[in-house]
Amino acid sequence: MAGKDLQSSLADDLALPEDSEQTGRERRLAERYELTKSVSVHVAGQGTGRLADISPNGGLFIETPNPLPFKTEVEVQTHTKAGLAARFTGRVVRVNARGMALHLRCGGAVKTLLLAVMDETLHPDSNPSPWRVERCNDTERPEALAQLAAQWFLLRSEAGGPEDHQAFIDHSMKVKELPFALECYRAWKAEVPDNPVADHHLAHIAKIIGFYAFDRRARPGADKKRKNLTLMLIILGLLVLAGVGAVMVPTFLRGR
C-alpha cells in the first residue's frame, strides 16, 4: 500500500468528499499500490523514470527528476503480457521533488483494460512492459485510440463474435483510425498464423481500402495525383491480403 506521503499527494484530486459514504468497492478503488519491482517509464523529452505506485481509479505516481509541468495533458502507453496495446489519456495533477502524479481517464472498457494492466504489473511473477508518457496538446485522437485499444482488448480477451469484430472495425472507421484496426488484425495474424477470423477481417479491411480508392471525388487539376493514389491503394489492398503490406497503409486514411 502506498505510504502516507504518496497517498496525500493526490488527495485533492482522487479522494471522495469527506462527508461521502464509501462503499467497500469505492474504498478498494481508492487504494493505491506500491510496486515492488522496477517498471521503467520513458517520459518523452524528459528522460526515464520509474512507476512507483498505481491505483484502480486511474491514479499513478512516476518518480522522475524531470517531471512534466502541473496540468500537462498526457498520453500514456504500455502493453499487456499478451502484447496488446494499452493506451490512456490523463493529466499531471501533482508535481513534487520526487516526481509527478497522473490521473488517467478510465471509464467503461478503458477501466477494464487499466485493471488488467494493473493486475499484471503487480503480479509477483510478472515481467511488466515499460511505460511511455508523452505530452498531448490535442486529446481527441489519443482518446479515440485509448477507446479502440480497450475495445480490442475486450474483443480478444472475451473471444468476441462476428458482430463484435464488425463493431470494432466500424468504430475505427468512425474515428478515422482504420490503420489501428489493420495493425491489430495483422499482429493477431502474426501471433496465430492459421487464423481464419483474422484472415476474414483483413480481407474486409482490404475491401474498405479499395472503396477509398474508387470513391475519391475528382479534384480540378489533380487527375494524375488521384490516379496514382488509386493505384497505390489498390496495391496496398492486395498486399494486405497477402499479409505483407500493413506498415505501408497511408496515414491519410485518418483524415478521410
N, C-alpha and C positions, 0 to 999 in steps of 0.2 A: 504494500500500500504506500502511496506517496507520503512523503514526510510533510510536516506542518508547513514548511516554507513553500513547498510546491502547491499544496492544497490552497493556501491563501493567495497564491499568485494569480489564480483565475477566479477567485471567489466572486468578484463583481460581475463577471461575465457568464459564469456557468452555474452558480448556485441558485436554488429556488429561493423565493422571498422567505424571510424569517417566519412570517405568520402562515405560511402554507403548510398543509399536512402532507408529508411524504409517505407514499406507499412503499412497501418493500421493494417493488420493481424500480420506483424512482430513486430510492437510496442506492440500489445496485448500479443504476445508470450513472449516478453522480460519483461513484467511486473511480479513482484513478490508480493505475497500477505501475509501479516502478519496474523497469526492465533490468533483469539480472545478467543479460548478455549485451554485447555491443552490437548495436544496429546503426550503421553509418547513414548519415543524411547529408546529401550534397545540396547546398543552398547556392543556386545559380548566382554567380557574380560575387559571392561572399565567402566561398570556401566550404570546408567539410565540418560537420558537427556530429552529434550523437543524439539519437532518440532516447530521452530519459524516462518519460512516462507517457501513458496513453489511457484514454477514457472511452467508455462506450457511447458517451454523449457527444463525442467529437473533439474533446479537449486533448491536447498533447503538448509536451514541452520538449524543446530541442536545445541541448547545450551547445553553444557555439560562441566563439569570441567575436564574431561579426554578425550580430542579429540584424534582421530587416527592421525598418522603422515601424513604429506603432501604427496600426490601422492599415498596413500594407495588405492589399488583396493578393492571394497566392493560389497557385495550383500545385497540388501535391500528388505525386505518382509513386507507385511501387507495384509489386506483383504478388499474386498468391503463390503457394507452393506448387500449384499446377501450371504456373506460368501465365495465368490470366492477368490482364491489366487491371489495376485498381487505381482509380483516379478520383480526386476530390478537389473541391474548392473551399476556401476559407479565408480567414483574416488573422493578422497578428493582433492579439488582444492584450499582450503584456510584454514588456522588454525590461530586462534587468541585467546585472553583471554576469549572470550565469548563462544567459541566452534569451530565448523568446518562447512565448506560449502562443499556440494557434488554437483557433476554434473552427473546426471543419463543419460545413453544411452537410447534414446527413439525415435526410428524411426518406422514408419508404425503402425502396430497393437499395439505395446508396447506404443506408444504415446497415442493412443485411450484409452488404459487402464489407463495410468497415468492421463489423463484429467478427466476420470470418477472418479478416486480416489480423485483427487484434488477437484472436484465439491462436492463430498460427504463430504470431510474433512472440506470444507469452509462453507457448508450449516449451517445456524444458528440453525436448529432443529436436526442436526445430532449428533450421538454419535460415533465418529471416532474410528476405531480399532487402537490398539497400533502398532508401527512400530518396526522393528528389523534390525540392521545393523551388518554385520559380515565381517571380513577380507576375502579376496578372492584371494588366491595365483594363482589359475588357473581359468580363467574366462570362459573356454569353456562350462563346464556343467551348471554353473549359467546362462549364456546367453541362452543356449538351453532351460532351464526351464522358463526363462523370456518370450521367444517366445511362448512356449507352453501355459503358463498361459494367455498370451494375446489372443492367438488363441481360447482357451477355453472360455474366457470372451466374445469374439465376437460371438462364436457359441451359447452361452446361451442367450446373450442379443438380438441377431438378429434372434433367433429361426431357426438356420441353418437346412438344409435338410440332407437327407442321404449322399449325396456326400460330404457335409462339415464335417460330422462326420467321414466318411471314410478317408478324407484328414487329419483330426486331429490324428486319430489312425496311419495312415501311417507315419505322421511326427514324432510321438512319437517313433515309431519303428526305423525310420531312425537315430534319435539322441540317440537311445538306452535308452529311458526313458518310456518304456511301463508301468512300475509301476505308473508313474504320471497319465497317461490316465486312468488306472484302478481306482486310487484314486478319480479322477474326477467323473467318472460314478457311483462309489459306493456312493459318497457324494450326487450326484443328486438323486440316487435311495432312499437314506435315507430321503432326503428332500421331494420327491414325490414318495411314495411307489407304487402307481398304475401308473407305468411309462413304457409303452411298448418300448419306444425308448431306455431308459437306459437298460432295460432287453435285448433287441436285441444286443446292443453293448457289454454288459457284457458277453453275450454268445459268441460273436465274439472274444473277448479277451481271453475267456477260450479256444477256439479252437486254438488260436495262442500259448497259453501256452502249449497246448497239442502237437502242432507242434514242439516246442522246445524240448519237452520230447522225441519224437520219431525220431528226426532228429539229435541227437547227434552223432558225429563221434566217433568210438571206439578208445580208447587210450590204448596202451600196459600197462598191469598190473593194469588197472583201471576199470575192468569189474564190480566188486562188487559195487564200488562207483557210476559207471554210472547207474547201475540197481536201486540203492537206490534213485538216483537223479530222474530217470524216474518215479519211483513210487510216489515220493513226488510231482512232477509236475502234475501228473495225479490227485492226491488227491486235490491239490490246484485248479486245473481246475474245479473239481466238487464242491469244496467249494465256488468258485466264483459264479457258477450258483446258489448255494443255498443261496448266499448272506451273507456268514459268514467268508470268508477267505481272504479278501483283504489285511489285515495287515500282512499276512503270505507270501505274494509273495516275493520270494528271490531277494535280491539286485543284484545277479549275472546276472540277465537279462539285466542290464545296460551294461554289458561287453560283451554280446553275439552279 
